[in-house]
Amino acid sequence: MNVLSYRPSPRDLSYTFGGRAAVAVIRPGTIVEMFTEDCFAGRVRSVEDMPSRVCDFPFLNPVTGPFHVEGAEPGDTLALHFVSITPARDWAVSATFPHFGALTGTHATPMLAPPLDEVVWRYDIDVERGVVRYHARRSDFTAELPLDPMHGTVGVAPAASEVRMTIVPDTHGGNMDTPELRAGVTVYLGVNVEGGLFSVGDGHARQGHGEVCGTAVEAAMDTVVAVGLIKGVVTPWPRMEDDGHLMSTGSARPLEDAYRISQHDLVTWTSELTGLDILDAYQLVSQIGEAPVGNVCDGNYTMVAKLPKSCLRGADVYGSAHERLRALGRRYLARR
């Protein structure tokens, strides 16, 4: 079993997809143990640490990587199975910002109302009990919320030598901010450049659908990923698979376009997997599919289209890559 452990220093963190040399070259079948910083690069530690003062804009949302996968070429697909995602600290933070989030005026939706206040919330993380503790800032209200670690950002280098900020999701992945991207999920990303050059970051101890205020419970993570390569198979938009579901993503503005992209990808994918006529697949997805919201606050919004695998009659999904990588991850966990 090939295992690579990688812990970046602050200077090793990346803030783009593309435009950066690989931090390591790995073979398909490798287990990567990595540390990822929170979206503030660990600089917001208390409710007094205003991001506008302690962070270096626009250097937000750092990712760990990129990793070059041997043999990956344009037209292939990387399969990244998230074996485990564990908070690396016993605290996390969230914040509101002027001109950022779903319920405030932004550069794209100017309002005459004053911008929201910049406020920071600090959460306590109790991994053993499986909770994150919320503390209201303007009263003594507290609440324990279920711990549900996930990654908001995963992606590969874009095509045509393009460089994209990590905060903007698109066909290459990026800051999709979907709570569906938790441990046990395999993410499929189309390869655009030699080696794929995948990166991971933006850990969330939990997040509601939409990431409405613009930030989740932002947390550093110790994450383990099993890496696979599927040759000669194109993936047009990031896709996900867990033990029970297939999922397609779409990222765009306005939100209905993100919705249409994700639904279109799931309908065409279902047609390919089952041999159904496209309208028959459309009908099936329409009646049994779900549509979880990713983010509604970034440069592009993200929607997810989700379908139970039970209605696909054992269709061969990426040559059973999810099952193979899940088994590899379980062998890794058994040896720890």
C-alpha positions as CSV (number, residue, x, y, z in Angstrom):
1,M,0.0,0.0,0.0
2,N,1.5,3.3,-1.1
3,V,0.9,6.0,1.5
4,L,2.0,9.7,1.2
5,S,1.8,12.0,4.2
6,Y,1.8,15.7,3.4
7,R,1.5,18.6,5.7
8,P,2.0,22.0,4.0
9,S,3.6,25.0,5.6
10,P,1.7,28.3,5.2
11,R,3.9,29.2,2.2
12,D,3.1,25.8,0.6
13,L,-0.7,26.5,0.5
14,S,-2.2,27.3,-2.9
15,Y,-4.9,29.9,-3.7
16,T,-5.5,28.8,-7.3
17,F,-6.4,25.8,-9.4
18,G,-3.8,25.8,-12.2
19,G,-0.6,27.9,-12.5
20,R,1.2,26.0,-9.8
21,A,3.7,23.2,-9.8
22,A,2.8,19.9,-8.1
23,V,3.9,19.4,-4.5
24,A,4.2,15.6,-5.1
25,V,3.9,13.0,-7.9
26,I,1.8,9.9,-6.9
27,R,0.6,6.8,-8.6
28,P,-3.0,5.7,-8.9
29,G,-3.9,3.6,-5.9
30,T,-2.0,5.9,-3.5
31,I,-3.4,6.9,-0.1
32,V,-2.8,10.5,0.6
33,E,-2.8,11.8,4.2
34,M,-3.0,15.5,4.2
35,F,-3.5,18.5,6.4
36,T,-5.8,21.3,5.1
37,E,-6.2,24.7,6.6
38,D,-9.5,26.5,7.1
39,C,-10.7,29.2,4.7
40,F,-8.9,31.9,6.7
41,A,-5.6,30.0,6.7
42,G,-5.8,29.7,10.5
43,R,-5.5,33.4,11.0
44,V,-9.0,33.9,12.6
45,R,-8.7,32.4,16.0
46,S,-11.0,34.5,18.2
47,V,-14.1,36.6,17.9
48,E,-11.8,39.7,18.0
49,D,-9.9,38.6,14.9
50,M,-11.7,40.4,12.1
51,P,-10.9,38.7,8.8
52,S,-10.6,42.1,7.1
53,R,-7.7,42.9,9.4
54,V,-5.9,39.6,9.9
55,C,-6.3,38.0,6.5
56,D,-4.4,39.0,3.3
57,F,-7.1,39.6,0.7
58,P,-7.6,38.1,-1.8
59,F,-5.7,35.2,-0.4
60,L,-8.6,33.3,1.1
61,N,-9.7,29.7,0.8
62,P,-6.3,27.9,0.6
63,V,-6.0,24.4,-0.7
64,T,-3.4,21.6,-0.2
65,G,-1.7,20.5,-3.3
66,P,-1.7,20.2,-6.2
67,F,-0.8,16.5,-6.6
68,H,0.3,15.1,-9.9
69,V,-1.2,11.6,-10.7
70,E,1.0,9.5,-12.9
71,G,-0.6,8.5,-16.2
72,A,-3.5,11.1,-16.0
73,E,-4.1,12.8,-19.3
74,P,-6.8,15.1,-20.7
75,G,-9.8,12.9,-21.4
76,D,-9.3,10.8,-18.3
77,T,-11.1,11.0,-15.0
78,L,-9.6,11.2,-11.5
79,A,-11.5,9.4,-8.7
80,L,-10.8,10.7,-5.2
81,H,-12.3,8.7,-2.4
82,F,-12.5,10.5,0.9
83,V,-11.6,7.9,3.4
84,S,-11.8,10.1,6.5
85,I,-12.2,13.8,7.3
86,T,-11.3,14.7,10.9
87,P,-11.1,18.2,12.5
88,A,-7.5,19.0,13.3
89,R,-8.4,21.5,16.1
90,D,-10.9,21.6,18.8
91,W,-12.3,24.9,17.5
92,A,-13.6,26.4,14.3
93,V,-14.9,29.8,13.2
94,S,-17.6,31.4,11.0
95,A,-18.2,35.0,10.0
96,T,-20.4,37.5,8.2
97,F,-18.9,40.1,5.9
98,P,-20.0,43.3,4.3
99,H,-21.1,42.6,0.7
100,F,-20.8,38.8,0.9
101,G,-23.4,36.2,1.5
102,A,-26.9,35.4,0.2
103,L,-28.9,37.9,2.3
104,T,-26.9,41.1,1.7
105,G,-26.1,43.5,-1.1
106,T,-23.0,42.4,-3.1
107,H,-21.1,43.8,-6.1
108,A,-23.4,41.9,-8.4
109,T,-26.6,42.8,-6.5
110,P,-26.2,46.4,-5.2
111,M,-28.6,47.6,-2.5
112,L,-29.3,50.9,-0.9
113,A,-29.5,49.2,2.5
114,P,-26.3,49.3,4.6
115,P,-23.9,46.3,4.4
116,L,-24.0,43.6,7.1
117,D,-21.6,43.9,10.0
118,E,-18.4,42.0,10.1
119,V,-18.9,39.5,13.0
120,V,-17.0,36.4,13.9
121,W,-18.4,33.3,15.7
122,R,-16.1,30.8,17.4
123,Y,-17.3,27.2,17.7
124,D,-16.1,24.4,20.0
125,I,-15.5,21.0,18.4
126,D,-16.0,17.8,20.4
127,V,-15.0,14.9,18.1
128,E,-15.5,12.3,20.7
129,R,-19.1,13.4,21.3
130,G,-19.7,14.2,17.6
131,V,-20.9,17.8,18.2
132,V,-20.0,21.4,17.4
133,R,-21.1,24.0,20.0
134,Y,-22.6,27.3,18.7
135,H,-22.4,30.4,20.8
136,A,-24.6,33.4,19.9
137,R,-22.7,36.7,19.9
138,R,-25.5,39.0,21.1
139,S,-27.1,36.8,23.7
140,D,-26.2,33.8,26.0
141,F,-27.9,31.3,23.7
142,T,-25.9,28.1,22.9
143,A,-26.7,25.0,20.9
144,E,-25.0,21.7,20.2
145,L,-25.1,20.8,16.5
146,P,-24.2,17.5,14.9
147,L,-20.5,17.3,13.7
148,D,-20.6,16.5,10.0
149,P,-17.1,17.1,8.5
150,M,-16.9,17.9,4.8
151,H,-14.7,19.7,2.3
152,G,-16.0,22.7,0.5
153,T,-13.3,22.8,-2.1
154,V,-11.8,20.1,-4.3
155,G,-10.7,20.3,-7.9
156,V,-8.2,19.9,-10.7
157,A,-6.2,22.3,-12.9
158,P,-8.5,23.9,-15.6
159,A,-7.9,23.4,-19.3
160,A,-6.0,25.7,-21.7
161,S,-3.5,26.9,-19.1
162,E,-6.2,28.8,-17.3
163,V,-5.7,29.8,-13.6
164,R,-8.8,30.1,-11.4
165,M,-9.2,31.4,-7.9
166,T,-10.0,28.6,-5.4
167,I,-13.2,30.4,-4.3
168,V,-14.9,30.1,-7.7
169,P,-16.5,26.7,-8.7
170,D,-16.8,25.6,-12.3
171,T,-16.2,22.5,-14.5
172,H,-12.8,21.8,-12.8
173,G,-14.4,21.7,-9.4
174,G,-13.4,24.4,-6.9
175,N,-15.4,25.9,-4.1
176,M,-18.6,23.9,-4.6
177,D,-19.4,23.9,-0.8
178,T,-21.8,21.0,-0.9
179,P,-22.4,19.1,2.4
180,E,-22.6,16.0,0.3
181,L,-18.8,15.9,0.1
182,R,-18.1,14.0,3.3
183,A,-16.1,10.9,4.2
184,G,-17.3,7.9,2.3
185,V,-17.8,9.8,-0.9
186,T,-15.9,9.4,-4.2
187,V,-15.5,12.5,-6.3
188,Y,-15.0,12.2,-10.1
189,L,-13.1,15.0,-11.8
190,G,-12.3,15.3,-15.5
191,V,-8.6,15.7,-16.3
192,N,-7.6,18.8,-18.2
193,V,-3.8,18.7,-18.0
194,E,-1.1,16.1,-17.6
195,G,-1.2,14.7,-14.1
196,G,-4.6,16.2,-13.3
197,L,-3.1,18.4,-10.5
198,F,-5.8,17.9,-7.8
199,S,-6.0,20.0,-4.6
200,V,-8.3,19.8,-1.5
201,G,-9.2,22.4,1.1
202,D,-11.9,24.5,2.9
203,G,-12.8,22.0,5.6
204,H,-16.1,22.5,7.3
205,A,-17.1,20.9,10.7
206,R,-20.6,21.3,9.3
207,Q,-22.6,23.4,6.9
208,G,-26.2,24.0,6.1
209,H,-27.3,23.8,2.5
210,G,-26.5,26.9,0.6
211,E,-23.8,28.2,3.0
212,V,-26.3,31.1,3.3
213,C,-24.2,33.6,5.3
214,G,-21.1,32.9,3.1
215,T,-19.1,30.8,5.6
216,A,-19.6,27.5,7.2
217,V,-18.2,26.2,10.5
218,E,-14.7,26.7,9.0
219,A,-12.1,24.1,10.3
220,A,-8.7,22.8,9.6
221,M,-8.8,19.1,8.7
222,D,-6.7,15.9,8.7
223,T,-8.0,14.2,5.6
224,V,-7.2,10.9,4.0
225,V,-7.9,10.4,0.2
226,A,-7.6,7.2,-1.9
227,V,-6.6,8.2,-5.4
228,G,-7.8,6.4,-8.6
229,L,-7.5,7.0,-12.3
230,I,-10.1,6.0,-14.9
231,K,-8.5,6.1,-18.4
232,G,-10.3,7.2,-21.5
233,V,-13.5,8.3,-19.7
234,V,-14.5,12.0,-19.9
235,T,-16.3,13.6,-17.0
236,P,-17.9,17.0,-18.0
237,W,-18.8,18.3,-14.5
238,P,-17.7,17.1,-11.1
239,R,-19.6,14.0,-10.0
240,M,-19.9,12.2,-6.7
241,E,-20.9,8.7,-5.6
242,D,-21.5,7.2,-2.2
243,D,-22.8,3.8,-1.2
244,G,-26.4,4.8,-2.0
245,H,-26.4,7.6,-4.5
246,L,-25.0,9.1,-7.7
247,M,-24.6,12.9,-7.8
248,S,-23.9,15.5,-10.5
249,T,-22.9,19.1,-9.8
250,G,-23.4,22.3,-11.7
251,S,-21.9,25.7,-11.0
252,A,-23.1,29.0,-12.6
253,R,-25.0,32.2,-12.1
254,P,-28.0,32.5,-12.0
255,L,-28.9,29.7,-9.6
256,E,-31.4,28.2,-12.1
257,D,-28.5,27.6,-14.6
258,A,-26.5,25.8,-12.0
259,Y,-29.7,23.7,-11.3
260,R,-30.1,22.9,-15.0
261,I,-26.5,22.0,-15.5
262,S,-26.6,19.5,-12.6
263,Q,-29.9,18.0,-13.7
264,H,-28.8,17.8,-17.3
265,D,-25.6,15.9,-16.3
266,L,-27.5,13.5,-14.1
267,V,-30.1,12.8,-16.8
268,T,-27.5,12.1,-19.5
269,W,-25.4,10.1,-17.1
270,T,-28.4,8.0,-16.1
271,S,-29.2,7.4,-19.8
272,E,-25.6,6.3,-20.5
273,L,-25.5,4.0,-17.5
274,T,-28.9,2.3,-18.1
275,G,-29.3,2.5,-21.9
276,L,-32.6,4.3,-21.4
277,D,-33.8,6.7,-24.0
278,I,-33.0,10.3,-22.9
279,L,-36.7,11.1,-22.2
280,D,-37.1,7.9,-20.2
281,A,-34.1,8.9,-18.1
282,Y,-35.5,12.5,-17.8
283,Q,-38.7,11.0,-16.5
284,L,-36.9,8.7,-14.0
285,V,-34.7,11.5,-12.6
286,S,-37.7,13.9,-12.4
287,Q,-39.6,11.5,-10.1
288,I,-36.9,10.1,-7.8
289,G,-34.1,12.7,-7.9
290,E,-33.2,15.2,-5.2
291,A,-31.6,18.6,-5.6
292,P,-29.4,19.6,-2.6
293,V,-28.0,23.2,-2.7
294,G,-24.3,23.7,-2.6
295,N,-23.5,27.4,-2.3
296,V,-25.4,30.5,-3.0
297,C,-22.8,33.0,-2.2
298,D,-19.7,32.5,-4.4
299,G,-18.7,33.8,-7.8
300,N,-20.7,30.9,-9.2
301,Y,-23.5,29.1,-7.3
302,T,-23.5,25.3,-7.0
303,M,-26.4,22.8,-7.2
304,V,-26.3,19.1,-6.8
305,A,-28.6,16.5,-8.5
306,K,-28.8,13.3,-6.6
307,L,-30.3,9.9,-7.6
308,P,-30.6,6.6,-5.6
309,K,-28.4,3.9,-7.1
310,S,-31.1,1.3,-6.3
311,C,-33.1,2.4,-9.3
312,L,-30.2,1.8,-11.7
313,R,-30.2,-2.0,-11.6
314,G,-26.6,-2.5,-10.8
315,A,-25.2,-0.2,-13.6
316,D,-21.4,-0.2,-13.9
317,V,-20.4,3.2,-12.6
318,Y,-16.8,4.1,-13.7
319,G,-15.8,0.5,-13.6
320,S,-16.8,0.2,-9.9
321,A,-14.1,2.7,-8.9
322,H,-16.0,3.7,-5.8
323,E,-16.2,0.2,-4.5
324,R,-12.4,-0.4,-5.3
325,L,-11.3,2.8,-3.6
326,R,-13.6,2.3,-0.7
327,A,-12.1,-1.2,-0.1
328,L,-8.6,0.3,-0.3
329,G,-9.6,2.9,2.2
330,R,-10.9,0.2,4.6
331,R,-7.7,-1.7,4.3
332,Y,-5.8,1.4,5.2
333,L,-8.0,2.1,8.2
334,A,-7.6,-1.5,9.4
335,R,-3.8,-1.1,9.4
336,R,-3.7,2.1,11.4
